[in-house]
């Protein structure tokens, strides 16, 4: 994606075109598929796919299943749009995984990155081509939901899922999953996708296991035009004082998103890092519009991705890049795969076939995102041990900067870089020894 002029529109449209269709009052296509009904215990409509959580992973899953012509219900506990603690960086893999026809509501286009090592050894690297884009999560997430609705998915907001049952009185047959809401209502489905975040109830049902938990703290700071102009098109990445920590400044018009992340268990030190970081930037005099925190969780290698007719994706599955903790691209990619495989599970007539399709989904995740996570863990280990080395390489060694730029643009991945660049492979091998 090339660098446009200063006057270009702040929207990017994904490379394919969606069929506009004709929407009904609830967002479903007129004349589209209707949920079948069952009789007896738990009687009511049976959806082909129920997706829990309307973030990027859930919206992508709902879109993929609806695009396959299935009846899809998307459940979200909040009212949309809603705030989400997130830097809002859209790198190449995120852009490439967007649903067809989705307009990316960019707040800024990044062409320069300032790197610092706990506030020292500052250097800015620039690129003629755009490195990545910046979005606000409320409108980004709401836009993804809207395009899933346009494809035929039905969304219900303000509903909380209390549990999922695959056996018992609420389940009319072995092809059906019961999604029990907090008010006692039961929703029936042939397949369920859990995309309900890092504290996922569906993940607990599946038995997701995590091996890395981090605390992210963030402030949305409104700034005057003179300050905003200084940051336009440029982000800051600061390698922090705690092992594996870093901070960021992402400009979004008249607001700067300023945050830090570090391992959980260092809460007080992480809070101090954010306060010092904001003060060092000269932003302590501006009142944040929002201050928030969020735990990110990375799955262990042996963590399950399914149980029966239930799949998990995105944060609910512990899928994110361990070094940078980037999660949007993992959410979009895993969500799309989960939606596609949920369709196959919904068509399965018995437990054996459903299990086969779930295993195929797990294989697809592990062969792609799992490999990237493995390399990310090794990069995190290198960063924890040698932050100065990493900083010096990116700021002073042109091939390292090019690699960073290529990864953010989506020209390659961490895994692809290690596979094709002997020097990067040797560096990580040295950490493993």
Secondary structure, 3 states (H helix, E strand, C coil): CCCCCCCCCCEEECCCCCCCCCECCCCCECCCCCCEEECCCCCEEEEEEEEECCCHHHHHHHHHHHHCCCCEEEEECCCCCCCCCCCCEECHHHHHCCCCCCEEECCEEECEEEEEECCEEEEEEECCCCCEEECCHHHHHHHHHHHHHHHCCEEEECCCEEEEECCCCCCCCCCCEEEEECCCCEEEEEEEEECCCCCCHHHHHHCCCEEEEEEEEEEEEECCHHHHHHHCCEEEEEECCCCCCEEEEEEECCEEEEEEEEECCCHHHHHHHHHHHHHHCCCCCCCEEEEEEEEEEEECCCCCCEECCEEECHHHHCCCCCCCCCCHHHHHHHHHHHHHHHHHHHHCCCHHHHHHHHHHHHHHHHHHHHHHHHHHHHHHHHHHHCHHHHHHHHHHCHHHHHHHHHHHHCCCCHHHHHHHCHHHHHHHHHHHC
